[in-house]
Amino acid sequence: MSKKVYEAYAVVVGGGAAGSVAAYKLAKEGKNVILLEKGSSFRSSNFARLSGFMGCETDFQKTKGITIANKKNLYNRMTSWAKGQINPKLINVLLDSSAEAERILTDMGFTFSAYADWVDMENKEKYLNDMMWSPLHLINEYGKDRAEVLEKALKRVGVNIMFGCSGKELILEDGRVVGIKAATKSGGEVEIKTTAVFLATGGFGNNKEMMKELFKGAPFCNLGSPNNTGDGIKMAAAAGGILDTSFGLTCNEVCGASLKHREYMFDKDFRMDNDNLGFATYGGLMVDSEGERFFNEELMATIPLATGAYPTVNIGNVYVVMDGEYYDGCCEEGIYKYLGEPDWDFGSHMFVPVLDKAKEQFAQAEQEGWGFKADTLSGIAEHFGLKNLEKTVARYNEMCRNGEDTEHFKSPMFMREIKEGKGYYAFEYAGSYWCTLGGVKTDAKLRVLDVNKKPITGVYAGGAEMGSAFGDTYYDICATCAGLSVASGVVAANSIMSYER
C-alpha cells in the first residue's frame, strides 16, 4: 500500500475539546490545518459525551449575571487546591483564554445553559453564586448532535479532517518538528509535512499498561473513549519530551462500577444499567478488603469528582454494606428522601431518583459476583472475605447512636445504624473514571519541554495530556478538565501562529 503525503501549516492530533478548538481557530485565521481523528467520527471522543465545561468571565456568564466565576477566584481556588503540582503561569494563561474558547464554541454553533437553569427554581440564585457550580457551561447539544455540529463547523472553515487516522511518530530535524507519520485503520501510511503539531489525544485511560504503572495496579473501569490510549504522550516522549510528575483521574461521580459487571455501565439514556451500582455514592458504610473503614464516605456523596473516588486508587476494590431497611428505602423512596431530605447539595438534584429497578436487577449482581444478600452480617463477611466487618459495624453503630463519627468525622446526616431484622446487603465496587489527567510537561505556551526544560520546536500538547495544568486530584470545580482543555486549544493556536518558521 503506497504512502500518502500531505503538507499543512499545522497538524492537530485529536478531535476532542482541545483539538477541535485549536483547529477551528487556526483555520478561521486562514491557515491550512489537518486534523487527525482516531475515531470514525467525533462521536467517539469524550468531548461528545461530557456535560459541559468550566468558563471564566465568559460572555455567557455575563448574560446570566454570574460574577463569582472570575479569574481571581478561580485562580486562587485552583492553585490552592493543586498544592504546587501545577504551573501557575499556565493556569493564568488558560483562564485568560477561557472567554475566547467560549466564543469559538458559540461560533461553531453550540448553545449553553447554566447549572442554575437545571435545578429547582427556588435554588437558582444559590447556584449562580456557588464556586463549584457557577463556572459550569452545560452544552445543550449532546452525543450525535454535538458531533454533527462539530464536524460541520470544522468543515465550514476549511479544516481537512482525516477520520480513522492515528498519529504515530513525530519527524524531527535538528531538534525541530518537520512532519508527522500517521496510519489509517486499514493500515495505510500517511506522512504530513508540517512545522507545527498539536498533540491532544485525550489521555491514556484505555492504555492498561500505563494505568497499571501510574496508578499502582488498582482495579479501574474506563468510562471514557476507547481511543484514549496515550498516543500523544507516547509521541512526545519519543521525540524527547518529558512527562510531568502528577497524574490524576476525572472520576465517575454518578455511581459505582464493577469489573465483574462491565466497564461501561450506562444505557442509551445515560441511566445505570443496574441500579445496584448506585449505592457507592450515597455516603453509607464503605469498607476495604479486610472489612475496615478507610476514609470519610461522605466525600463520595458530596464531591466525588474531586476527592470521593480517589481512596480507591490506594485501596483497590471497596465494599458498601447496608441493612435491608436502608436497601428498601433507596429502592422505594430514593436515598435523598430516605435520609430525610438533608442539606445535601449533590443529593438534592443528583440522587433524588428512586432505585426502582434495583430489586429485580439484584439477581444479575449476585450472579456476576459483585452483589450479595445474607441473613447475617457474618454471612456477608464470609462471602467477601471481610474478616473485620462485624467489629467495624459494631463500632460504626455505636457512633451512629452517639451522633458523632469519631474515626473519620462523617456528617451525622449520613450516619445510619446497620440493624438486624431485614437481612444485609453488600456490593463490591471498583474505581471508575471518564479520563486521565496529566502527561506531557509544557510551558505556558503549551510547548513540549525536553529533559533540559527547553521547548522542542514546533511540538505542542494540550487537553487532558498537558501535565502542567493538572495535579493528582481533580479540582473541586465542575468541568475543569473540559474548561482547561477548550482553553488550551486557544493557547496552542496562538502559540503556533506566533512561532517564527
N, C-alpha and C positions, 0 to 999 in steps of 0.2 A: 504494500500500500504506500503510495507516494506521500511525501511530507508536504503540507500546505504552509506557505509562508505569507505573512501579512506584515504590514507596517502600521504603527499607530503613535500618536503623540503620547498617549498613556494607556496602560492596561490596568483594569480593575479586576481583581480576582475575588469573586464572591458577590452575589446579588442580594445580600441582606440589607439591614438597616444602614450600615456604614457605606458599603459598596455602591448601593443604588443612589444615595445622596451625592456621593463623590462623582459618579459617572454623569449624573444629571447636571450637576453644576459645571463640570468641565465641558460637556457637550453644549450647554447653553451659552458658554463663552466661545463657542466656535471651534473647539478642539476635537480632533479625531480620536475617539475613545472606543476601545474594545472591552467589553465586559464578559468575562468568563464565568459562567454559572454551571456548577456541577450537576444540578438537578435538571430535569426535563422541562421545568417551569419554575417560576418564582414561588409557587405554592409550597414547594418542599422546604423553603427556608424558614427559620424561626421568625423572621420578620412578618411573615404572612399570618402567624398564629398568635403573636403576643398581643396583649390588651392595649398597650399604648406606650408612651414614652414620657420621661421627665423633661419638663421645659423650664427655662429660666428667663423671666422678663420677656415673654413672647407676646406677639400681637393678640393671640387668642386669650392669654391670661389677662391682658388689658381689657378686652371686651367683657370679661367675666368679673372684673374688679378684684382679681387676685393679686395682692401686693406682697404677701408674706414670702412667696417663692422668688425672692430677689437674689442677686448674686452674693451679697454679703452673707445672708442667712444660709444659703446652700453651700457656699464655700466653707464657712466656718463649721457647719454641721458635718460635711463630708471629710474635711481634713482632720477634724477631731475624732471622728469615728474610725478612720483608717489608721490612726496612731503611727504615722511616719512611714507607712508601707507604700505610699504613692508619691508621685511627682506633683507637688502643689502648683508649680508653674503650668503644667499641662492641664490640671483641673481648671485653673484660671482661664486658659485659652478655650477650653471646651465649653465652659459656661458662657463665655463671651460669644461663642458661635451658635449657641442654642437657638436664639431668635431667628437667625438666618436659616437654620435647619428646618424650623417650623414653617417658615415662608416657602422654602423649597418644596416641602411635602404638600403644602396648600396649593402651590403652583402645579404640582403633579396631578392634583385632583382629589386629595384626601380631605375629609372633614373630621372635626373633633367634637368631643363632649368632655365636660369637666366631671370629675368624680362626683361632685355635688349634684350633678344632674341625674345621677343613677340612684342616689339614696332617697329616703323619705323626705318630703317637703320640709318637715319640721327640723331636719338636721342639715339642711343646705348650708346655712351660714357657718355652721361648725366646720364643715369640710372645706369650705372656701378659705378658711383661716387655720388650717392644720398643716404642719410642715411635712407630715408623712404623705398626705393625700392631695393637697392642693397643687403640687407640681405636675400631677399626672394628666396627660392629654390622652384620653381614650380615643382610639382611631375607630370611627364608625364603620368603615369598610373592613370586612374580615374574611380570612381564608381565600377562597377562589376569587371573590370580588376584589380583594386587596391586591392579589397577584395580577389580575387583569388591569387594574388601574395603573399599577407599577409598570407593566410591560408596555402599555400604550403610551405612557408618559415618556419613557426612555426612548422608544422608537420615534416619538414625535420630535425629539430634539436631536435625533441622529445617532444615538448610541448603537454600535454594532454588537448585538447580543449573541453570544455563542452558547446556547443551551447544551447540556450534556458534555461539557468540556471542562476538564480539571487542569489547573496549573500544576506543573511538576517540578520545574527547575529554573532558577534564575540564571541568566547568562551574563557573566561579568567580564570586563576587560579593564585592566589597570585600576581595579578597585571600584569600578562604577558599572551600573547595570546597562546593558546594551540590548537586552531581549529577554524573552521567557519561552520555555518549552512547555507545551501542554499536550493533552491527549483526550481524544473523544471516547465516548462509551464503547464505540465499536472498535477501538484500538487504533484509530488514525492518529498520526503525528501532526502536531501543529507547532509552528515557530512564529513568534511575533517579534519583529524588530521594534524596539522602543527604548526610550531613555528614562522612563518612569513607570514603576509598578507599585500599585497599592494593594497590599495583602489584607483581605477582610473576609476570611473564610469561616468565621463563626465559632472558633474554638475547637476543642478536641473531645467533646462529650461522647462521641461514638468511637473513640480510639481506646480500646480496652487496655492496651499496654500502657499508654500514657496515664490513664485513670488509675491503674494499679500502682504505678510508680509514684505519682504525685499525691495520691490520697490513701496511701498505706494499705492498699488492698481491700478497703471497706466495700461491702456489697452495695451496689447502687443500681437504680433503674434510670436509664436515659430517656427523658420525655421529649428531647429536642430532635432536631433534624438528624436523620441517619447519615447525612452528608458531612457532618461536622467531625472530621477525623484529624484535625490538626494540620491540614495541608499547608496553610500559610506559615505556621510556626516552623514546620519542618523545612520549608523552602528558605526562610530567613536564617535558620540555624546553619543550613548547608552553605549559605553564602557568607557566613562569618558573623552573623548576628548572635547576640547573647540573649538568654532568657532572663526575665525578672525573677525575683525570689519568692513572690507571693502568688498563690493560686487559690481561687475560690470557686463557689458554685452559686448559680441562681436556683435556689432550692424550690421544690414544689410546695406551694402554700395552701393547696386545696385539700389534700387528703394523704393517706399513706400509700405505700406501694409494696409489692412483694415479688421477688424473683421467682417464686413458686407459682405466681399467677401469670402475669405478662408484664413486659416493660411499659407499654403504653396502655393505660387503663381507662381511657375516656372513650365514650361513644361519639357519634357524629354531632350530637347536640352538646358536647363537652360536659356530659354527666358521667360520674363514675360508673363503670360497667358492673361493679359490685359494690353496693352501699356499705358493706362491712369494711371497706377501706377508709371510711370517713372518721373512725374513732381516733386516728393518730393525731389529729389537730384539735381535739376537744379539751385538752388540759387535764385529762384524768390520769390515773396512776400508770406510769410507764417505768419499766424495769429493763435491766440488761440481761445477758445470758445466764447470770447467776441468780437472777431474781431480786436484784437490789436497785433502788432508785439511784440515779446518777446525775440529775440536774432538776431545775425547776420546770416542770411540764407546762407551766403557764406560757412559756415562751413559744411553744408550739401553737398556742391558741391566739397569741397576740401579734407577734412579728415573726412568723415562720420563715419568710424570705431572708430576713436579716440575721436571725440567730437561732431560730427554732430548730431547724433540721441539722445544724452543724454538730451537735453532740454525737449524732450517728456516724460521723466521719471517724471518730475515735472508738466508738462502741461496737459498731457492726449492727447486726440485727437487734431490734428492740421489740418489747412485748407490752401491749396495752392490756391491762387486766381490769375487769369490772364485774359487778354482780348482775343478776337478772333484772333487777328493778331499773338500774341505770340503762341497761340494754333496751328494755321495753320503752323507757322514757324517750330515748333517742329515736326509736322506731315509730312511736306513736305521737309524740309531741314535737320532736326536734330538740337538739341539745340546748338551744338558747332558751326556749320556753321551759324545758325541764329544770334548768338551773335557776329559774325564777326571773328571767329577763334582766340579768345584772347589767352593770355599767361596763359593757364589753364591746368596744367599737367594732372589732373584727367580727365577732359573733353576731352582732345585731343586724348585719347585712349579708355576711358570707355563710353563716351557719344556722339560719332560720329554717331552711327546708327540712322536712321530716325524712328520715331514712326509711321510707315506706316499703322499699323492696329488700331490705336487709334480711328479714326472716326467711323469705323464700329463696334468697341467694346464699344463705348461710351454708347449705349443703355443699355448694361449689367450693367455698372457702375451706370447709373441713376436708373435702375430698382432695383438694390440691395441697393441703398440709399447712396452711397458714392461719386457719381458724380452728378453734376447739371449744367445746362446751363440756362441763363436768358438774356433777352434783356437789363435789367438794373442792376446796382450794388445793388440797393435796393432789387431787386428780389433775388439775391444771399444771401444778408444779412438776409432777412426774412426767406428764406428756411432753412438755417442752424442756425438761431438764433444768428447771429454775429452782435450784436447791435451797435458796434462802427466801423464797417467795412468802412462805407463811409467816416468818418473822418480820419481813418487810411490811406485810399487810397489817399485822398486829400493831406495829409502831405507827403506821400511817393512820389506822383507825383511831388510835389514841389521840393523835394530833388533830384529826377531824373533829373529835368530840370536844377537844380543848379550844378549837377555833384558831389554831396557830400552827403553821408549818415551821418547826424549829430546825429542820435539816436544810431545806432549800428555799424556804420563805415564799412559798406559793400563796397567792391571794386566797382568802377564805372562800370566795365565790366559786372556786374550782375544787374545793375540798368536799368530797362525798365519801362517807364510810362505805366499805365493801362488806355487805351483810350476807348472812345465811338466809336461806328460805326459797329463793327462786333460781338457784344454781349460779354458776360462774361462767364467764366467757373470757377468752384471751385470743389476741391476734398478733401474729408475728409480722413485723414490717421492716423493710429496708429503706434506706435513704433514696430520694429521687430528685431529679434536677432537670431544669429546662436547658441550661447551657453552662459551660465552664467560663471562668473569668481569669484573665491573666495569660501571659505568654511572652511576647517579644518586648524587650526593653527598647523604649523610644525616647526621643527628646520631646520638647514641647511643640515641635513642628511635625511630630509623628515620623521622623526619620529613624530608621532602624539603626541601632548602635552596635559597634563591634566590641571586642574584648578591651580595647583601649578607650571605650566610651566615645568613639568618634563615629559620625554618621557614615553609613555605606551609601554612597552617592546614588540617588535615584530609587532607593528602596524605602517604602513607607508601610506602616502597619496600623490598623485601627479596628474599631468594633470590639468584640469580646476578646480579641487577641492582643490588645495594647496593654501589656502587663503593667505599665507605669500609671495606669488610671484606676486600677483595682487592687484592693487588699485581699486578705484571705477570708473576709466575711462580707457578705452583701451589705450595701448601705441600707440604713433604716429610713429610706425614702423610696416611695413606689417608682418602679420603672426606671431606675437609674442606669441599668445596663443599656437599655434601649436608648435612653436620653443621651448618654455619653457616646453611644455608637453613632447615632444620626449626626451629632455634633462633630464627631471625628471625621465624617465624610466631608464636612465643610473645611475643616482644618487641613485635611490631606489634599483636597483640591487646591486650596490656596497655596500650600507649600509646593505642590507640583508646578503650579503656574509661576511661582516666584523663583524657581530653580533655573539658573542660567546654564543653558546647554552648550 
